[in-house]
Amino acid sequence: MNFKQSFILAIKSLLTSKMRAFLTMLGIIIGVAAVIILVSLVDGFENLMLDQFDSIGANTITVSLTPRGSTRTVDVEDMIKLCEDNPDVLLAVTPNVSAMASAKIGTEDLSSSITGVSEDYLKISTSEIGLGRFLTYNDISTRQKVCVVGSYINKEFFGGNGINQTLKINGNTFKIVGVLEEVADSTESSSDNKIIIPYTAVRSITAFSFVSSYTFAAKDETMSEQAKAIIENYLFSIFSNDDLYTVASMAEMLDILDTLTGNITAILVGIAGISLLVGGIGIMNIMLVSVTERTREIGIRKSLGAKHFDIMSQFVVEAATTSAIGGVIGIILGIVVSIVAGKMMDLPVSPTPLSILIAFSFSAAVGMMFGYFPARKAAKLNPIDALRYD
């Protein structure tokens, strides 16, 4: 008996008891769908994080200061001088001040991130100006109440004509002098929803007094570790205690993110794989029942000359077919649910062909593996005893 004949017999067997066949496939369907959904969501989360990192730049180094009462401090001028003293390695530096403030346009509240930076921000970030201009040295030095907004704010609230319009931050009026180019999809939850102001102006709208966060840019990504070492040595010479500051390169953070998401994916796939194993056990159980129910049929086939391999292949193919059909249904279900879940969670979810191929291959392999024992039992039946079976 060839594969085609075994496959046709398997389909006929499944069609004779549709409900039992579906219930047998259910474990495989759930397992395959779970693998695709979980892998897709983790990939979506990783892609979202990578988009956020890309907006900062792969050659950046972040510095966080926590003096905790130390008499020694580092101010913005010190960090700028450090950058100027190492022009072969360091490209630029900007303070980063997250303003805990409320923003309004007219009577509408804005749920936007408000960040204070210097005029060198664009040298460090991958952002570019789409309309108007960016902050200037004069804006920083004179604490001008001007701002640059993301494309979401410009489109949503000003119809694309935000230049020279105003908004209020903690009751203070800021003039919009520039709009950043769109980098995401100009939605409220994207990185296009931001307000950038001079870091010096943050003092006039909040209780901010000390800059504790800086972002440096190395000349290129290959110099990130060298740049990090220069910054660490400088800070240690000031504080003499590496517990008072943290220096992290974006390259390191990307490696950590990649390792973390890889481990999470492996754990989640392992958990989802348990469903596939349970589904495989269900297939084996039903195939054992099927062998018992078809004992006389097996006896007749053997008496007519069917060989050991013919009986084996019939039941293995039937088990693999059951599992494969369940795998296809699980793939469709997994793709649909992952896309819907991605939209609900606002994640860039797109099921990968690799995850689909792995899930389907594993489901078919589970069917063959758990179908082997029942098939072996059927092939070993004595034809005379099988014909007498009632």
N, C-alpha and C positions, 0 to 999 in steps of 0.2 A: 504494500500500500504506500503510495507516495504522499507527499505533504498536502497536495491539493485535495485528495480524497479525504485525508484526515481532517482537514479544515472544514470541508463541506459537512462531514458527519458532526463535527463540533458545533457548527452553526445550527444544524437541525436539532441537535440535542438541547441547545440553549433555548430554541424557539418552542420546544415542547413544554417547557415550564418557565415562562417568562418571569413570573414573580420570584421564583426561587433563584433564577439566574441573576436578577437585579439585586436581591438581598446578598447573594454571594459576592457580587462586585462592589457592594457598598463600602466595605472596608478599604478596598483599593481606590475607589473614587475619592473618598475622604482623605486618604493618605497622599495621593498624587496632588489633589487640589491644595492640601495644606502645605506641601513642599513648595509648590509654585507661588502660593500667596505669601508665605513667610520669606522666601528668598527675594521675591519681587519687592516686598515692603522694606526689607533690609537694604537692598540695592537702591531703592528710592531714597531712603534716609541717607545713605552714603553719598549719593549723587547730590542731594540737597546740601549736605555739609561741604562737599567738594566745591560746589558753586559758591558757597559762602567764603571758603578759603581762597578760591580763585579771584574773588572780588578784592581780596587783600593783597595777594601776590605770593608766589612760592619762594621768593627771595627775602621775605620779611622776617624780622626778629622782634618779638614783643618783650617788653620789659615792664615788670610790675614792682613797685617799691612799697615796702611796708616798714618804715623806720621805727614805729612803735616807741616813740619817746626819745629816740637817739638824737644826740646834739648835732650830729652830722647829717647834712641834707644835700640833695642834688636838685638843682632847678633846671628850667628849660634851657637857659643860656649855657649851662654846663654840658648838657646833652648835645646842643648844637655845636659847641666847641669840640667835643669829642668827635663828632662827625667830620668837622672841618680839618681836624688834625690827622685823620685817616682817609684821605680822599681816594686812595688806591683800592680801598676795601668797602668803605661805607658811602652810599650814594646820597641818602637823605634821612631825616628824622622828623617825626611830628608827635606832639603830645596828643593823647586821646583822652578826652574828658566826656564821659557819658552824663549828660545833663538830666537829672531827675526832675523833669518839668512837664507841664501840660501845654499843649499847642492847640490853637484854634484858628479857624478861618471863618470869619464872621461869627456865627453862633454855633458852628459845627466843630465838635471836638475831633482832634487828630490822634490816632493811635500810632504815632510814628516814632522811630528812634531818633533822638536828638544828640548829636555828637559835636564836641568842640575840637577843632584841629587847627593846624597852622597852614600857611600858604604852600608848604611842600607836600601836602597830602597827595596830590595827583602824581607826584614822582614815585610815590610808594604804592598807592592803590592802582588797580587796573581800570578804575573808573575814568571816564572821559567826559568833558563838557559837551553837551549837545546844543544848548542855547545859552547865550549870554557869556558870562565869565566866571572864573573861580575866585576864591578869596585872595586878596593881595596882602603884601607886607604891611601896607598902610592900614588895611582893615584890621589886621592883628594888632599893630602897635597902638592904634587909636581906639581900640575896642568898639569898632563900628558895629551897629546892629543891622548886619546884613546876613543873608543866608543863601545857601545853594540847596535846592530840593531835588528829590528823585522824580523820575518821569511819571510815577503813579500820581503824586500830588499835582503835578502840572496838568495832567490829562483829566483827572477826576474832578478837581476843584476849579481849574482855570481854563478848561477846554483847550489846553495846549498853548495858552498865552499868559503864562505865569510871570514872565520877566517884568520887573518893576511893580508887581503886585505886592501886597503885604499879608503877613500873618502875625499872630500874637503868640509869644512864648512866655508863660507866667505873667501875662498882662502886658508884656513889653512888645512894642511893634517892631518887627523885623522886615526889611525890604528884600525881596527875592531878586538876586542879581544873576543867578545862573541856574540852569537845569542840567542834571546829569543825563548822559545817554542811557537808554533802556538796556539793562543787562539781563533781566529776567522776563517777566510777562506783564509788568506794570499792574500787578494786583496788590491788594492791601497787605497780604502776607509775604510778599516778595521783598528782595533787597532793593527794589525800586521805590520803596516807601521809606524815605529817610530825609532828615533835615540836618544840614551841616552848617555850623556857625563858627566864628572865630573862638578859639579856646579862651582868649582873654575876655570875651563878652560873656562867658558863662558866669564870671564873677558877679556881673550886674544882675543876673536873673536867679542865681542860686546862692547857697552858702559855701560854694566851692572856694577853696583857698590854696590847696596843694595839689600839684599834678603828680599822680602816682602811676600813670600808665603812659608808655611811649611805644612807638613803632618805628623801627629802623629798617632801612632797605640796604641790602648788600648790592655791590656792583652787578653781580649776577648770582644765580642760584648755586653755582659751584663754590662761591665764596661765603656761603651762609655760615658754615662752621667756623671759618676764620673770623668773620665778623662777630659771631657770638662770643668767641674767646676774647676778642678785644674789649667788648662791652663788659664781660664778666670780670676781666682783670681790672678794668677801670673802677667798676663798682666796688670790688673787693678792696681796692686801694683807698676808697673813701670810707666805707663802712666797717671794713675788717671783720665782717660777719656775713656769710652767704645766706643766713636765714632772713636777712632784712631785704632781700630782693629775689626776684625770679626772672630768669632769662630763658626764653624758649623760641627756637627757630620753627618756622612754618614747615620746613622739611621734616623735622622731628615729629611735629604734630600730625602731619599726613601719614607718616609711618605708623604712628600709634593708632590713628583712625583706621588704617588699613588692617592692622593686626586685630584691633577690637572688633570691627565688623566681620572679619573672617571668622573669628572665634564665635561670635554671636550666630552667624549663619550656620556654622557647623553644629552648634548646640540645637538650634531650632530645627534644622534638617534632621538631626538625630531623633528629636522628639517626634517630628512628623513621620519619620521612618518607622516608628513603633506602630503607627496606624497601618502602614503597609504590611508589616509582619503579622499584625492581627488579621488583616485582610487575607494574607497568604494562608494563615491557619484556617480561616473560614473556607477558603477554596479547597484545602486538603480535606477538611471534614466533609464537604459536599461531594467531593470526588470519591471519597471512601463509600459514602452512601450510594453514589451513582454506580460504583463497581458492584456493590451488593445487589442493587436493583436490576442490574444488567448481566447478572451471572449466567443466566441461560443463553443470552445473546453471545456472550464471550465463548461459552461452550460450543455453540453452533458454529461460530466463526473458526474456532480452532479445529473442529471436526471437518470443516471444509478446506482446511489447509493453511489457515492464518498462522503466521510464524510469531515467535516471541516478540520480535521487533515490531511487527504490525500492531499487536495489541498495545505494546508500550507506547508507540508513537501516537496511536489514536487518543489515549487518555492524557498524555503529556501535551499534545497539541490542543486538546479541549481545554485543559487547565490554563495553558498559555493564552488561548483565545479569550477565555473568560476574563483573565487578568488584563489583557491588552485592551479589550473593549472598555473595561472599567477604567483603564488608564486614559483612554481617549476622552471619555466623559469627564474624568477628573481634570484633564488638561483644559477642556473648554470651561468647566466650572471655575477652575483656578484662575484662568485669564480674566474671565468676567468679574469675579469677586475682587481680584487684586486691582483691576482698573477702577472699579467703583470705590473700593477702600482708599485707593490713592487719591481720588478726587475728593473724597470726604475728609481725608487727613491733609490735603493740599501737598502731597508728595509727588515728585516726578516718577511715577511708577510705570515701568514698561517690562513685562515678563520677557526674560532673555531666552533665545533659542536653546542655549546650553542647559538652562534649568528645566525647560520643557523636555529636551532630549534625555536628560538624566532621569527625570521623573518617569517618563514613558519606558525607558530601557529597564529601569529598576522594577517597574510594575510587571513587565513581561517576564523578567528574570525570576521574580517572586512566584509568578504563576507556574513557571517551569519547575522551579525548585520544589515547591510544595505539591506539585502534581506528580512528581517522580515516584513518591512512595505508593500512592494509590495505583499508579500505572504499573509499577513493579508487582504489586499484589495481584492485579488483574492478569498480568502476563504469566504468573506462576500458577494460575488456577489449573487444576487437572480437568481436561475436557469432559471426561466421563462424569466426574463429580459435579461439574458445572451444569451438564445436561440434566442431571437428576435434581438439581436445586429447584425448590418450589418457593 
